[in-house]
Amino acid sequence: MTDWWLDVGDASPVIAEAKRILGEPVVDEVYTEGFAPRVRGFQALNGLEADGMIDERTLARMGLRRP
């Protein structure tokens, strides 16, 4: 795994997919402050560091891949 991640303010098609998976309404591809708690909760429930950053480990647990 590399030092790659998405965080608040970033935009990517994979963020829209993560929103869909985590039950967030998908209105855009932007990682917002409001979405961060869902990411942290998912990470905590899946044994990951709950830092809110969508990294390759978080994507893998969601069944997604880095764009």
N, C-alpha and C positions, 0 to 999 in steps of 0.2 A: 504494500500500500504506500501511496505517496502523500506528501503534504498538500492535499487538495481538500477544499471544503467550500460550502456555501453558507452564508450568514445573513443576518438582517441587512436588508438593502440590496442584496444580490438578486439578479433575475436570471432564470434559466427554465427551459421546458421541463426539466426534472423536478423543479419546485412545484409546478402544476400537478405533476403525477404524485408527488409526495402529499400535497394537499388532498387530492382525491383519496389516497390510501388512508390518510389520517382523519377523514371526515370533515375537512375544511371546505367551505364553498370555494370553487375555483373560478375566480373572476379575472385573474391574471397570473403571470409567472414570477411575481415578486415575493420575496421572503420578507414578510412584515413582522413588526413587533408582536402583533396579535397571534401570529402563527407559531412563534417561538415556544410558548408553553406546551403546545401539542407535540412539538418535536422533542422537547425535554422529557415530557411524560412518556413518549414512545421509547426514547433512549433508556430511561430508568426501568421501564417494564421489560426491556430486552437485554438488560445487563451491560449496557453501554454507559460511558461517561455522559451524564446528563448536562452537557455544556451548551446544547441548542444548536451546535454547528452540524450541518448536514455533510458528513464526510463519507468516504467510501464504505466504512463499516456500517454506518447508519443506512446508507442506500442498500447495501447487501441485505440487511435485515428486513428492509421493505420489499425486497425482490427487484430492486432497480439497479441500474448501472450508471456510472459516471458518463455524462454527455461527452 
